[in-house]
């Protein structure tokens, strides 16, 4: 007979697996879009910037829905919004099959599928914190978010094979069928009253009875976290989107492209798992670790433009993947680390909503640079410059976190 504690543990494991799958079908699809990006640009005869708006709209909705969705989720929980988001994702992928122009894809893939992916991306994060104590929360978050690099690892070779055997329309059909898996995964989500968390939370816990945005603006650590995260979101999806064009410029084959994308996925996956366990042990170093990830992104983004062989592309793609895993994978846990449980949904929703503007602007900016420079190498130089600014913000945040080390040490042992 299963005890009450055993039942809770089984539900927690199933919840993490469901969140892992939902992340694969939301943000993970976006990181694998580079394979489709090139095919659609060629099919419709568009320039870099026009094609880049497809991914830009999709990625922007990963963020824009954050703040309004936080109020809906506080009332309904994450289950039914995720069911609705999964249905939107399926409809968006199916209708993209029949697109006859780039503007149609803006609506079908960008708006419809993007809205569904944004809902799922947010809910798959915020459903986790109330179900885990402070000791296991970072591990659960990292294992769930590992679905993003897992999609980068699995989808590019499958999509490449489908495109070479059929065309890009059949690739959208495959993604629509795959997105149906989000429905049973969403039904595993169950609502947990965050007020019943038995642990002591962060320093704001005593004020967390109501959701007041003013508390966020008065918290300097949160403001630095928000600023640095929005800055890195500006170029988060650039490497995976433009890597196929960069490699084709230097005569690499489609097989070489998906090998490099898989290397990026391996690096991202390894970083999320490794640093998820690491921040569990040393939460005081969280801001420092993210800053190191941004520095790695600067170096790898510069060096990949000098690559010519498959080995070098794979190595630097893997390093970029590691930096994505550190900077993006730890973004949500940073909100969990700084805010009380009741404030995480709204606090992270605010970060995502402001980050949505960065998602929208990032890829077209890189596309303009690519079109002006007539080479994909220029996009990686833009990313490197943006990440340098991110490091400056994170260094300030690291100093602020050091001043609160005693408080954070106490929380980490709860």
C-alpha positions as CSV (number, residue, x, y, z in Angstrom):
1,X,0.0,0.0,0.0
2,X,1.3,3.4,-1.0
3,X,1.8,5.8,1.9
4,X,0.7,9.5,1.7
5,X,4.4,10.5,1.4
6,X,4.9,8.0,-1.4
7,X,1.8,9.3,-3.3
8,X,3.1,12.9,-3.0
9,X,6.5,11.8,-4.3
10,X,5.0,10.0,-7.3
11,X,2.9,13.1,-8.2
12,X,6.0,15.3,-7.9
13,X,7.9,13.0,-10.3
14,X,5.0,12.9,-12.8
15,X,4.8,16.7,-12.6
16,X,8.4,17.2,-13.4
17,X,8.2,14.8,-16.4
18,X,5.1,16.7,-17.7
19,X,6.8,20.0,-17.3
20,X,9.8,18.7,-19.2
21,X,7.6,17.6,-22.1
22,X,5.7,20.9,-22.2
23,X,9.0,22.8,-22.3
24,X,10.1,20.7,-25.3
25,X,6.9,21.7,-27.1
26,X,7.1,25.4,-26.4
27,X,10.5,27.1,-26.0
28,X,12.3,24.0,-27.4
29,X,10.5,24.3,-30.7
30,X,11.6,27.9,-31.0
31,X,15.2,26.9,-30.5
32,X,14.9,24.4,-33.3
33,X,13.3,26.8,-35.7
34,X,16.6,27.6,-37.4
35,X,16.1,24.5,-39.6
36,X,12.7,25.8,-40.9
37,X,13.9,29.4,-41.0
38,X,16.2,28.9,-43.9
39,X,13.7,26.7,-45.9
40,X,10.9,29.3,-45.6
41,X,13.2,32.2,-46.5
42,X,14.1,30.4,-49.7
43,X,10.6,29.2,-50.4
44,X,9.0,32.7,-50.2
45,X,12.0,34.6,-51.5
46,X,12.2,36.9,-48.5
47,X,15.2,38.7,-47.1
48,X,16.7,37.9,-43.7
49,X,14.7,40.5,-41.8
50,X,11.3,39.6,-43.2
51,X,11.9,35.9,-42.4
52,X,13.3,36.7,-39.0
53,X,9.9,38.2,-38.0
54,X,8.4,34.7,-38.0
55,X,10.6,33.6,-35.1
56,X,10.5,37.1,-33.6
57,X,6.7,37.1,-33.2
58,X,6.7,33.6,-31.8
59,X,9.4,34.3,-29.3
60,X,7.8,37.6,-28.3
61,X,4.7,35.8,-27.3
62,X,6.8,33.5,-25.1
63,X,7.2,36.7,-23.0
64,X,4.2,39.0,-23.6
65,X,1.7,36.6,-22.0
66,X,3.6,36.5,-18.7
67,X,2.0,39.3,-16.8
68,X,-1.7,38.9,-17.8
69,X,-1.4,35.1,-17.5
70,X,-0.1,35.4,-13.9
71,X,-3.4,36.8,-12.8
72,X,-5.3,34.1,-14.6
73,X,-3.1,31.3,-13.2
74,X,-3.5,32.7,-9.7
75,X,-7.3,32.0,-10.1
76,X,-7.4,28.9,-12.2
77,X,-4.1,27.2,-11.7
78,X,-1.9,26.0,-14.5
79,X,-3.8,23.0,-15.8
80,X,-6.5,24.5,-18.0
81,X,-4.5,27.4,-19.4
82,X,-1.9,24.8,-20.5
83,X,-4.6,22.7,-22.2
84,X,-5.8,25.8,-24.1
85,X,-2.2,26.6,-25.0
86,X,-1.5,23.1,-26.3
87,X,-4.6,23.4,-28.5
88,X,-3.4,26.7,-29.9
89,X,0.0,25.2,-30.6
90,X,-1.5,22.3,-32.6
91,X,-3.8,24.7,-34.6
92,X,-0.9,27.0,-35.3
93,X,1.3,24.3,-36.6
94,X,-1.5,22.7,-38.7
95,X,-2.5,26.0,-40.4
96,X,1.2,26.8,-41.1
97,X,1.2,23.8,-43.5
98,X,-1.1,25.6,-45.9
99,X,0.7,29.0,-45.8
100,X,1.1,30.6,-49.3
101,X,3.0,33.7,-48.1
102,X,5.3,34.9,-45.4
103,X,2.5,37.1,-43.9
104,X,0.3,34.0,-43.4
105,X,3.1,32.4,-41.4
106,X,3.3,35.5,-39.2
107,X,-0.3,34.7,-38.2
108,X,-0.3,30.9,-38.1
109,X,3.1,30.1,-36.6
110,X,4.0,33.5,-35.1
111,X,0.7,34.6,-33.4
112,X,-1.3,31.4,-33.0
113,X,1.4,28.9,-32.2
114,X,3.4,31.5,-30.4
115,X,0.5,32.4,-28.1
116,X,0.1,28.7,-27.2
117,X,3.8,28.2,-26.7
118,X,3.9,31.3,-24.4
119,X,1.1,30.0,-22.2
120,X,2.7,26.6,-21.9
121,X,6.2,28.0,-21.3
122,X,5.0,30.2,-18.4
123,X,2.8,27.5,-16.8
124,X,5.4,24.8,-17.0
125,X,7.7,26.9,-14.8
126,X,5.2,28.4,-12.3
127,X,3.5,25.1,-11.5
128,X,6.7,23.7,-9.9
129,X,7.6,26.0,-6.9
130,X,4.6,25.3,-4.7
131,X,5.1,21.5,-4.9
132,X,8.8,21.4,-3.7
133,X,10.6,22.7,-0.7
134,X,13.6,25.0,-1.0
135,X,16.1,22.2,-1.0
136,X,14.7,20.4,-4.0
137,X,13.1,23.3,-5.9
138,X,16.2,24.2,-8.0
139,X,16.7,20.6,-9.0
140,X,13.0,20.2,-10.0
141,X,13.1,23.5,-12.0
142,X,16.3,22.5,-13.9
143,X,15.1,19.0,-14.6
144,X,11.8,20.4,-16.0
145,X,13.5,23.1,-18.1
146,X,15.9,20.5,-19.5
147,X,13.1,19.9,-22.0
148,X,14.2,23.0,-23.9
149,X,17.7,21.7,-24.8
150,X,16.3,18.2,-25.2
151,X,14.1,19.5,-28.1
152,X,17.2,21.2,-29.5
153,X,19.0,17.8,-29.3
154,X,16.2,15.7,-30.9
155,X,14.2,17.9,-33.3
156,X,16.8,19.3,-35.7
157,X,17.8,15.9,-37.2
158,X,14.2,14.8,-37.4
159,X,13.1,18.0,-39.1
160,X,16.1,17.9,-41.5
161,X,15.2,14.3,-42.5
162,X,11.5,15.2,-43.1
163,X,12.4,18.3,-45.1
164,X,14.9,16.5,-47.3
165,X,12.5,13.6,-47.8
166,X,9.3,15.7,-48.3
167,X,9.3,19.4,-47.7
168,X,8.9,22.0,-44.8
169,X,5.1,21.6,-44.8
170,X,5.4,18.0,-43.7
171,X,7.7,19.2,-41.0
172,X,4.9,21.4,-39.6
173,X,2.6,18.4,-39.8
174,X,5.0,16.5,-37.6
175,X,5.3,19.4,-35.1
176,X,1.4,19.6,-34.9
177,X,1.2,15.9,-34.1
178,X,4.0,16.2,-31.6
179,X,2.2,19.1,-29.9
180,X,-0.8,16.9,-29.1
181,X,1.4,15.4,-26.4
182,X,0.9,18.6,-24.5
183,X,-2.7,17.8,-23.7
184,X,-2.1,14.7,-21.5
185,X,0.9,16.5,-20.0
186,X,-1.2,19.5,-19.0
187,X,-3.8,17.3,-17.3
188,X,-1.1,16.1,-14.9
189,X,-0.8,19.7,-13.6
190,X,-2.7,20.1,-10.4
191,X,-3.3,23.3,-8.4
192,X,-1.4,23.7,-5.1
193,X,-2.3,26.5,-2.7
194,X,1.0,28.4,-2.3
195,X,-0.2,29.8,1.1
196,X,0.1,26.2,2.5
197,X,3.8,26.0,1.8
198,X,5.2,24.9,5.2
199,X,8.7,26.2,4.7
200,X,10.1,29.6,5.5
201,X,10.5,31.6,2.3
202,X,12.5,34.6,1.3
203,X,12.8,37.9,3.1
204,X,9.6,39.2,1.6
205,X,7.5,36.3,2.9
206,X,5.9,38.4,5.7
207,X,4.6,40.9,3.1
208,X,3.3,38.3,0.6
209,X,-0.4,38.4,1.6
210,X,-1.3,40.6,-1.5
211,X,0.2,40.9,-4.9
212,X,1.5,44.5,-5.1
213,X,3.8,45.4,-7.9
214,X,5.3,48.2,-5.7
215,X,7.2,45.6,-3.7
216,X,9.0,44.5,-6.8
217,X,10.1,48.0,-7.7
218,X,11.5,48.6,-4.2
219,X,13.7,45.5,-4.3
220,X,17.0,46.5,-5.9
221,X,18.1,42.9,-6.4
222,X,14.9,42.1,-8.3
223,X,15.3,45.2,-10.5
224,X,18.9,44.2,-11.4
225,X,17.7,40.6,-12.1
226,X,14.9,42.0,-14.3
227,X,17.3,44.3,-16.2
228,X,20.0,41.7,-16.8
229,X,17.5,39.0,-17.8
230,X,15.7,41.3,-20.4
231,X,19.1,42.2,-21.8
232,X,20.1,38.6,-22.4
233,X,16.7,37.8,-23.8
234,X,17.5,40.2,-26.6
235,X,19.9,37.8,-28.2
236,X,18.8,34.5,-26.7
237,X,17.4,32.9,-29.9
238,X,19.8,34.4,-32.3
239,X,22.5,31.6,-32.4
240,X,20.1,28.7,-33.0
241,X,18.1,30.8,-35.7
242,X,21.0,32.0,-37.7
243,X,23.5,29.1,-37.3
244,X,22.2,27.2,-40.4
245,X,22.8,30.3,-42.6
246,X,26.2,30.9,-41.1
247,X,27.3,27.3,-41.8
248,X,25.9,27.2,-45.3
249,X,27.8,30.3,-46.1
250,X,31.0,28.3,-45.4
251,X,29.9,25.4,-47.5
252,X,28.7,23.1,-44.7
253,X,25.9,20.6,-45.4
254,X,22.5,20.2,-43.8
255,X,23.9,17.2,-41.9
256,X,26.7,19.4,-40.5
257,X,24.1,22.0,-39.4
258,X,22.0,19.6,-37.3
259,X,25.1,18.1,-35.8
260,X,26.1,21.5,-34.6
261,X,22.6,22.2,-33.4
262,X,22.6,18.9,-31.5
263,X,26.0,20.0,-30.0
264,X,24.3,23.2,-28.8
265,X,21.5,21.1,-27.3
266,X,24.0,18.9,-25.5
267,X,25.8,21.9,-24.0
268,X,22.5,23.5,-23.0
269,X,21.2,20.3,-21.4
270,X,24.5,19.6,-19.5
271,X,24.6,23.2,-18.2
272,X,21.0,23.1,-16.9
273,X,21.5,19.8,-15.1
274,X,24.9,20.6,-13.7
275,X,24.2,24.1,-12.5
276,X,20.7,23.1,-11.2
277,X,22.5,20.9,-8.7
278,X,25.2,23.5,-8.1
279,X,22.9,26.3,-7.1
280,X,21.2,23.9,-4.7
281,X,24.5,23.7,-2.8
282,X,25.7,27.3,-3.2
283,X,22.8,29.6,-3.9
284,X,24.9,32.7,-3.0
285,X,26.8,32.2,-6.3
286,X,23.8,32.2,-8.5
287,X,24.3,35.7,-9.9
288,X,28.0,35.1,-10.4
289,X,27.3,31.8,-12.3
290,X,24.9,33.6,-14.7
291,X,27.5,36.3,-15.3
292,X,30.1,33.6,-16.2
293,X,27.6,32.2,-18.6
294,X,27.2,35.5,-20.4
295,X,31.0,35.9,-20.6
296,X,31.2,32.4,-22.2
297,X,28.6,33.5,-24.7
298,X,30.6,36.5,-25.7
299,X,33.7,34.4,-26.4
300,X,32.0,31.6,-28.2
301,X,29.9,34.0,-30.3
302,X,33.0,35.7,-31.5
303,X,35.0,32.5,-32.2
304,X,32.2,30.7,-34.0
305,X,32.4,33.3,-36.8
306,X,36.0,32.2,-37.4
307,X,35.1,28.5,-37.7
308,X,35.4,26.6,-40.9
309,X,35.5,22.9,-40.0
310,X,32.6,20.9,-38.6
311,X,34.6,20.2,-35.4
312,X,35.1,23.9,-34.6
313,X,31.4,24.6,-35.4
314,X,30.4,21.8,-33.1
315,X,32.7,22.9,-30.3
316,X,31.6,26.5,-30.3
317,X,28.0,25.6,-30.8
318,X,28.3,23.5,-27.6
319,X,29.8,26.4,-25.7
320,X,27.0,28.7,-26.8
321,X,24.6,26.0,-25.7
322,X,26.3,25.9,-22.2
323,X,25.9,29.7,-22.0
324,X,22.2,29.5,-23.0
325,X,21.7,26.8,-20.4
326,X,23.2,29.0,-17.6
327,X,21.7,32.3,-18.5
328,X,18.2,31.1,-19.6
329,X,18.0,28.0,-17.5
330,X,18.6,29.9,-14.3
331,X,16.4,32.9,-15.1
332,X,13.3,31.4,-13.5
333,X,15.1,30.0,-10.5
334,X,16.5,33.5,-9.9
335,X,12.9,34.7,-9.4
336,X,12.2,31.8,-7.1
337,X,15.4,32.7,-5.2
338,X,14.6,36.3,-4.7
339,X,10.8,36.3,-4.2
340,X,8.4,34.7,-1.8
341,X,6.3,31.8,-3.2
342,X,3.1,33.9,-3.6
343,X,5.0,36.5,-5.6
344,X,6.8,34.2,-8.0
345,X,4.0,34.1,-10.6
346,X,3.6,37.8,-10.8
347,X,7.3,38.6,-10.5
348,X,8.4,36.1,-13.2
349,X,5.4,37.2,-15.3
350,X,6.7,40.8,-15.2
351,X,10.1,39.7,-16.3
352,X,8.7,37.6,-19.2
353,X,6.4,40.5,-20.3
354,X,9.2,43.0,-20.5
355,X,11.5,40.3,-22.0
356,X,8.9,39.8,-24.7
357,X,9.9,43.2,-26.2
358,X,13.5,41.9,-26.2
359,X,12.4,38.6,-27.9
360,X,10.6,40.6,-30.6
361,X,13.4,43.0,-31.3
362,X,16.4,40.7,-31.0
363,X,16.2,38.5,-34.2
364,X,15.1,41.3,-36.6
365,X,18.0,43.5,-35.3
366,X,20.3,40.6,-36.0
367,X,18.6,40.1,-39.4
368,X,19.2,43.8,-40.3
369,X,22.8,43.5,-39.3
370,X,23.1,40.3,-41.4
371,X,21.5,42.0,-44.4
372,X,23.7,45.0,-44.2
373,X,26.9,43.0,-43.7
374,X,25.8,40.4,-46.3
375,X,27.0,37.7,-43.9
376,X,25.6,35.8,-40.9
377,X,28.8,36.4,-39.0
378,X,27.5,39.9,-38.2
379,X,24.7,38.6,-36.1
380,X,27.0,36.8,-33.7
381,X,29.1,40.0,-33.3
382,X,25.9,41.8,-32.3
383,X,25.1,39.0,-29.7
384,X,28.6,39.3,-28.3
385,X,28.2,43.1,-27.7
386,X,24.8,42.6,-26.0
387,X,26.2,40.0,-23.7
388,X,29.0,42.3,-22.7
389,X,26.4,44.7,-21.3
390,X,24.7,41.8,-19.6
391,X,27.9,40.9,-17.8
392,X,28.1,44.5,-16.4
393,X,24.6,44.2,-15.0
394,X,25.2,40.8,-13.5
395,X,28.4,42.0,-11.8
396,X,26.4,44.7,-10.1
397,X,23.8,42.1,-9.0
398,X,26.6,39.8,-7.8
399,X,27.8,42.6,-5.5
400,X,24.3,43.2,-4.2
401,X,23.8,39.5,-3.5
402,X,27.1,39.3,-1.6
403,X,25.7,41.8,0.9
404,X,22.8,39.5,1.7
405,X,24.9,36.3,1.9
406,X,24.0,35.6,5.5
407,X,20.3,35.7,4.8
408,X,20.6,33.5,1.8
409,X,22.7,31.0,3.6
410,X,20.0,30.7,6.2
411,X,17.3,30.1,3.5
412,X,19.4,27.5,1.7
413,X,19.4,25.2,4.8
414,X,15.6,25.3,5.3
